[in-house]
């Protein structure tokens, strides 16, 4: 007797929600609203987001979604887990656990340079996805390039609020899209518009 095949629906909305959590948390940091004591808390939330995004990545790759699977996998590693470890290490340095050692963000600038190139070079693939998803990716592209400039000392602190507002915008669009995907799926029709795709 054949066993019924069990399949999963897309966990993409949860991944978008996790992305929004990270975007809002990082935005608060770039707006200067997070003191040193808030850094371990941010790290904890990023670990939670990393669990979600890793799960999304594996399921998307299993469903042969090369673009989404690889980007969520990359984000789970570096936007979430790596950033969580980095944030916690900065906290330990700032409170003096390692003596008089302060965080030297230049190394992160070089790491984010690779991340910015990776996401930017994959961005055209999102033209075949929802327009709003493409918008999120473009916003994050710009954010990453600005962070590279800030961490490498090529851009001043005046750019930090711009990073914050772009992150908030990406987070809000991600939450809107997550809600649209779930509600449209549940009702079997367009309840919340997603505005189509650029290339079919």
N, C-alpha and C positions, 0 to 999 in steps of 0.2 A: 504494500500500500504506500503510495507516494505521500510524503509529508508536505503540507502546504508551505509555500515559500513565504517567509516573513521579510517584509521590506520596511524601510523607514521613510518617513517624510523628511524633507530637507530641514536640517538644523540651522540653516542660514540665518533666520531671524534671531536666534539666540546669539549667534556670532556677531550680528550687527549690534545687538544690545550690549554685549561685552565690549565691543569697540567703543560704543558711546560712553560706557563707564570709564574706560581708559582716557578717552578724549576729554571728558569733563574733569577727571582727576588731574590730568596734566595741565589743562587750562587753568585750574585753580593755582597750580604751582607757578605757571608763567605769569599769572596776574599778581603774584606776590601774596596770595591769601593763605598760604600754607607755611606754618612755622616748622622748625626742625622736628618738633614733636609729632607733626602730622605725617612725616615721611614713612615711618613703619606701617602706619595705617593705610597709606596709599599702596605700599608694597603688598600688603595683605589682599587688598581689592584686586590688584593686578594679577596675583596668583589665581584668584577665583576666575578672572577673565581668561587667563591662560588655559585653565582646565576646559572652559567652554570652547575656546577657539581651537584647541588641539583636537577636541572631540569633533567639532565641525570639520576640520581639515581632513581627518581620517575618513569620515563619512562621505565628504565631497569627493575625495580621491577614489573611494570605493565605487562611487557613482560615475566615475570617469569625467568629473569636472576638473580638468587640469588647472584652469586659471584660479577658480575659487579655492580649490584644495591646496594648491601651492601657496597662494597668498595668505590664507588662514594659517597654514602651517608655519610660514615665515613669521607672521604676526604673533602667533602663540609663543614662538621662541624668543623673539627680540622685542616686540612691542609690549609683551606681557611678562614672561618669565625673566628674560634678561633685564628688562627695565625694573622689575620688582627687586631683583638681586642688586642692581645698580643703586636703586633708591635706598635700599636698606644699608648698603655699604657706605653711601654718602652720609646717612644718619650716624653710623658708627664712627666715621671720621670726624664729623662735625661735633659730636659730643666727647671726643677725645679718647675713644677706646684704643686707638692706635698711637697715642701720643700726639705730637704736634704735626699731624699729617692732614692736609686738606685735600678735598676732591680736585682732581686735575681733569677737567672735562674735555681737554683736547683729544684724548684717546677715544672718547665717545663720538667726537666730531668725525673722526676717521671711520669709526664703525657705522655711524649714521650715514656717512657718505655712500658706503656700500648699500645700505638699506634704501637710500633715496634713489640710487641708480637702479636697483632691483625693481622697486615699485614703479618707477617712471617708465622703464623699458617694457614692463608688462601692461601698462595702462591702456595701450591701443586694443588689447584683447577685450577690455571691458566695454568697448563700443558695441559689442554684440550682446551685452547685457542690458539691464534696465538703465535708463538715462540717469536716474537718481543714484544708482550704484556707481556709475561712471563719475558723477559729480563728487561723490564721497572720496573716490580714489584720487581725483584731481586735487581736491582740498588737502588730502593727506600728503600727496606729492609735494605741494607747496610748503606745507608745514615741515616736512622732513628736510627740504633744502634750506629753509630758514634756520632750523635747528643746527644743521651742518655749519652754516655761516656763523651762528652765535657761538657754538662750541669751539670752532676753530679761530675765533677772535676776529673774523672778517666783518661781522655785523655787531652792532652795539646793543645795549639793553633796551633801546627804544623799540626794537623789533619784537620783544617778548610779548607785549599786549596783542600784537598782530597775530602771533602764533596762537595765543590764547583764544582769540575770537574765531580764528579759522578752525581750531579744534572744536569749539562749541558748535559752530555751524555744521561741521562734519558729524558730530554726535547727534544733533537734532535731526539731520537728514537721515542718519542711520536708524534712529528710533521711528521716524515716520515710515521709512521703507519697511522696517520689521513689522510694524502694525499693519501696513497695507498688505504685505505678503500673507500674513496669518489670516486676517479678516477676509481677504479675497478668496483664499483657499477654503475657509470654513463655509462661506456663503456660495461658493461656486460661481461667483461673478465679481465684477469690479465694484467694490463698495468704497474703497479708497483708491484714487487714481495713482498709477505709477508712471504715467506719461510715456509709455512705450519704450522702444529701443532706437538707437541710432542706425544700426545695421542689422538686418534680419538674417 
